[in-house]
Amino acid sequence: MGTLGFIQWPAFATSVAAAWFVASHSEHRRNLGFWVFLLSNLLWVIWGVHTGAWALVALQVCLSALNVRGLFKTEGHNDQGRADR
């Protein structure tokens, strides 16, 4: 396994840490979780491109969009009266 092959382990650990933070009651920790998720998305994309796992790359692009949405919601960029909050 080449050097880039080992990137799956930091990507894995980063994903688990992000999920831990996103599940927090603290808004600050939830916000941090979305940033950590974005880092994990990047790591998974690097690994996916390296291994040719194109479905994984596509999934990470979609999940990145959801994580950006989560960032906006936790940073107070949402409308307070919206029902989907």
N, C-alpha and C positions, 0 to 999 in steps of 0.2 A: 504494500500500500504506500503510495507516494505521500509527500508532505500534505498535499491538499486533501488526501483521503482521510486524514485524521481530523479534519475540520468538522466532521459530523459530530464528534464528541463535545466540543465547545458549543456547537449549535444545539445539541440535545440539552446540555446543562443550562444554556441561556433560555431555551424555551420553557424548561421547568421552573426556573427562577422567575421568569416573566409571569407565568400562570399564578405563582405564589403571590406576587405583588398585586396582580389584577384582582385577585380574590379578597384583597384587604378592605377593611372598613374605612381606612384612611384615604381620602381623595388624593393626597400627595403620593402615597404608595401605589395607588391604582394608576396614576399618571406615569409614574416611573415604570410600572409594568408594561405600559404600551410602548415606551421608548425601548425597553429591553426586548420586547417582542419584535420591534423593528430591527434591532440588531440581530436577533435570531433569524428573522426572515432573510436578511442579507447573507448571513453565514450559510443558511440552507440553500440559497440561490447559488452561491459560490460552489458549494459542494455538488449541487444538482447539475450545474453546467459542466463541472469537472468530470462527473460520472455519466453524463448524458441522460439524467433523470428529468426529462422535460415536463412530465406531469407534475413533479414536485416543484419545479421552477414556476410553472403556471399557478399552482396552489399558493406558493409563497407570495406571488404578485397579488393575488386576490386577497390573501390574509393581510398583506401590507396595507391595502386600501382600507380594510376593516380596522386595522390598528390606528391608522391616521384618523379615521372617524372617531375611534375611542379617545384619541388625544384631544380632539376638538371638544368632545363631550366632557372630559375631565378637566380641561383648562378653562371651562366657563364660556366657551365660544358658542354655546347653544342658546336657543330661545327658551326662557324659563317656563313659558306657557305651553310648550309643545307636549303632546300626549305621548310621544315615543321616547321620552327621556327615561 
